Amino acid sequence: MSSVRARAALGATLVVAVALIGAGLTVLFVLRASLTDQAGLQAEATARNVATQLDLGVPYDGLDLPDGEDHPVRVTAGDGRERAASEDLEAMTGTPDAPDGDENRPRFGNGTATVDGETADYRFAAVRADGSHGGTVTVTAGASLAAVHRAVDTVRDAMPIGLPALLAVVAGVTWLVTRRALRPVEAVRSEMAAITASEDLSRRVPEPDSRDEIARLARTTNETLASLEASVERQRRFVADASHELRSPIASLRTQLEVGAAHPGLLDVAGAVADTVRLQQLAADLLLLARLDAGERPGRTRLDLAETVREQVALRGAADRLPVAVEAGEPVAVAGSPGQLARALGNLLDNAQRHARRTVAVTVRREGRDAVLTVADDGPGVPEQERERVFERFVRLDDARTRDAGGAGLGLAIARDVARRHGGTLTVSAAAGGGALFVLRLPLAP
């Protein structure tokens, strides 16, 4: 069955059916046992009444015996000879054995008795008594089980009639209750289908007022839709900004090549190379961001962050506009991707070189369980209200700055993404002597 309602109704019906059948059989067993015990008590009372008469010396032919059809009675001697019996009693079968010795407790058993030519089921009780002429006799009395059979048969015949009706009620109630409970799920499903068809991620599924699992499912679904909407919007902006950034160097390079093809003497080789380098760097940045967005995990290479800083600063050398002062003493071990961490450090240094007036300072130190790398400059700094926006992609705080001088606005975004992928953080604040202070925190290697 494809319907949850149908499966729930069928399951509940089967469980109730098994429970009712088990309960019905138990009721029949208990009812039969209880009524049989009652019949046994009646037979015992009859047998003891006759035994009392014998104990009082009443002769066998003077015993007051009950009607043989309802309570047949037979008195037998120790050798099995019959001393007295109810009127019209012809035979008894299945009677219990006589109690042994001085045993005063009766013995019970089920059997049949034939009275006036008719045989029926009886519950027998046997007790001991003193015979009227001496010796010990056994008094066996029976109580009819016809009422027991009628009661049990009535209950048994009623079960096949009442059970289907009760199961139908259970199935119907389960169907209706399940349908009502699953109605919010169907609303969520239909809305999700509409969202998928319309591709409008701004829509949300309805959230029921209850506090059950379905309400939590709806809230989680809406949170997922919100994250998906933000991710798609971020991707769209990324594609649009990347296309915009790529258009400028490509157009410039094409223009220079077309001019060079038409007028070889006017070819600006240096400008073409600069545009090509800028285009190459932008493509590398976009590729790295794509890998980070895809969830690429950095390696777990153990490296000395202080030594990495000294190496990167030495490699940059005279290419930097201003000298970089490095304060990195003891080794500071971290685990991660050497290439990505070097890229993040290079981006922070490029940003500092772009804005610094006279100095750029880099420090590496331990702080608790973290490795802390700071890059400070003496430039204009980052306004407090812009200190989060500066890490967004393709963001330039100085709109008047040229693209060539200001870059594509991806360096700080890449640096923060690398920090997060390594379990760290990257923040910006004001430096002690003015300017910006970027703080990169990474967990120390174990």
JOWO-V802144 format. One record per residue. N is the residue number from 1. RES is the residue in one small letter. PHI is phi in whole degrees, 0 to 359 (* if undefined). Layout:
n->(N	N)
res->(RES	RES)
phi->(PHI	PHI)
//
This chain:
n->(1	2	3	4	5	6	7	8	9	10	11	12	13	14	15	16	17	18	19	20	21	22	23	24	25	26	27	28	29	30	31	32	33	34	35	36	37	38	39	40	41	42	43	44	45	46	47	48	49	50	51	52	53	54	55	56	57	58	59	60	61	62	63	64	65	66	67	68	69	70	71	72	73	74	75	76	77	78	79	80	81	82	83	84	85	86	87	88	89	90	91	92	93	94	95	96	97	98	99	100	101	102	103	104	105	106	107	108	109	110	111	112	113	114	115	116	117	118	119	120	121	122	123	124	125	126	127	128	129	130	131	132	133	134	135	136	137	138	139	140	141	142	143	144	145	146	147	148	149	150	151	152	153	154	155	156	157	158	159	160	161	162	163	164	165	166	167	168	169	170	171	172	173	174	175	176	177	178	179	180	181	182	183	184	185	186	187	188	189	190	191	192	193	194	195	196	197	198	199	200	201	202	203	204	205	206	207	208	209	210	211	212	213	214	215	216	217	218	219	220	221	222	223	224	225	226	227	228	229	230	231	232	233	234	235	236	237	238	239	240	241	242	243	244	245	246	247	248	249	250	251	252	253	254	255	256	257	258	259	260	261	262	263	264	265	266	267	268	269	270	271	272	273	274	275	276	277	278	279	280	281	282	283	284	285	286	287	288	289	290	291	292	293	294	295	296	297	298	299	300	301	302	303	304	305	306	307	308	309	310	311	312	313	314	315	316	317	318	319	320	321	322	323	324	325	326	327	328	329	330	331	332	333	334	335	336	337	338	339	340	341	342	343	344	345	346	347	348	349	350	351	352	353	354	355	356	357	358	359	360	361	362	363	364	365	366	367	368	369	370	371	372	373	374	375	376	377	378	379	380	381	382	383	384	385	386	387	388	389	390	391	392	393	394	395	396	397	398	399	400	401	402	403	404	405	406	407	408	409	410	411	412	413	414	415	416	417	418	419	420	421	422	423	424	425	426	427	428	429	430	431	432	433	434	435	436	437	438	439	440	441	442	443	444	445	446)
res->(m	s	s	v	r	a	r	a	a	l	g	a	t	l	v	v	a	v	a	l	i	g	a	g	l	t	v	l	f	v	l	r	a	s	l	t	d	q	a	g	l	q	a	e	a	t	a	r	n	v	a	t	q	l	d	l	g	v	p	y	d	g	l	d	l	p	d	g	e	d	h	p	v	r	v	t	a	g	d	g	r	e	r	a	a	s	e	d	l	e	a	m	t	g	t	p	d	a	p	d	g	d	e	n	r	p	r	f	g	n	g	t	a	t	v	d	g	e	t	a	d	y	r	f	a	a	v	r	a	d	g	s	h	g	g	t	v	t	v	t	a	g	a	s	l	a	a	v	h	r	a	v	d	t	v	r	d	a	m	p	i	g	l	p	a	l	l	a	v	v	a	g	v	t	w	l	v	t	r	r	a	l	r	p	v	e	a	v	r	s	e	m	a	a	i	t	a	s	e	d	l	s	r	r	v	p	e	p	d	s	r	d	e	i	a	r	l	a	r	t	t	n	e	t	l	a	s	l	e	a	s	v	e	r	q	r	r	f	v	a	d	a	s	h	e	l	r	s	p	i	a	s	l	r	t	q	l	e	v	g	a	a	h	p	g	l	l	d	v	a	g	a	v	a	d	t	v	r	l	q	q	l	a	a	d	l	l	l	l	a	r	l	d	a	g	e	r	p	g	r	t	r	l	d	l	a	e	t	v	r	e	q	v	a	l	r	g	a	a	d	r	l	p	v	a	v	e	a	g	e	p	v	a	v	a	g	s	p	g	q	l	a	r	a	l	g	n	l	l	d	n	a	q	r	h	a	r	r	t	v	a	v	t	v	r	r	e	g	r	d	a	v	l	t	v	a	d	d	g	p	g	v	p	e	q	e	r	e	r	v	f	e	r	f	v	r	l	d	d	a	r	t	r	d	a	g	g	a	g	l	g	l	a	i	a	r	d	v	a	r	r	h	g	g	t	l	t	v	s	a	a	a	g	g	g	a	l	f	v	l	r	l	p	l	a	p)
phi->(*	273	270	296	299	295	295	295	296	295	299	297	295	297	298	294	299	298	296	291	297	298	295	297	297	296	297	299	297	295	296	298	295	294	293	296	297	297	297	297	295	296	296	296	298	294	296	291	299	292	297	295	299	294	298	274	92	293	291	298	281	253	292	270	262	288	301	292	288	274	222	293	228	221	247	235	278	295	272	92	286	280	262	203	202	295	297	70	284	258	200	225	229	79	287	289	292	291	302	277	54	266	299	260	282	284	244	241	188	255	195	232	221	251	236	53	85	247	257	217	274	220	256	256	228	241	228	263	208	271	293	290	245	87	85	254	238	246	258	245	237	236	232	296	262	297	294	296	297	296	295	295	296	295	294	294	288	283	297	297	275	282	298	300	296	293	295	296	294	298	298	295	295	298	301	292	295	295	299	293	292	269	300	297	295	296	296	296	297	295	291	297	296	293	296	297	290	273	59	261	283	280	284	227	280	290	253	293	283	288	246	267	296	292	296	294	298	296	295	296	298	294	296	295	296	295	296	294	297	296	295	295	295	297	294	297	296	297	296	295	294	297	298	294	292	287	296	295	294	294	295	296	297	295	299	296	291	294	295	295	292	280	226	304	289	265	295	268	296	299	295	296	296	298	294	295	297	298	295	294	295	295	296	295	297	296	295	296	298	297	292	294	295	284	88	297	269	290	292	244	290	275	215	268	295	296	295	298	296	299	294	295	294	294	294	290	49	289	291	285	291	231	293	250	271	248	239	220	266	293	298	233	273	229	238	168	267	301	295	292	294	295	295	297	297	298	296	294	293	299	296	294	298	289	251	291	267	227	225	226	234	237	232	227	205	267	214	68	262	245	262	244	242	240	233	240	224	251	277	287	80	245	304	302	287	251	284	260	295	297	268	284	284	62	261	235	290	262	294	281	289	286	293	295	279	262	75	268	82	249	300	290	297	295	298	292	299	296	299	293	296	263	77	242	221	222	229	228	213	270	286	299	262	92	91	255	234	263	241	254	247	229	291	294	291	293)
//
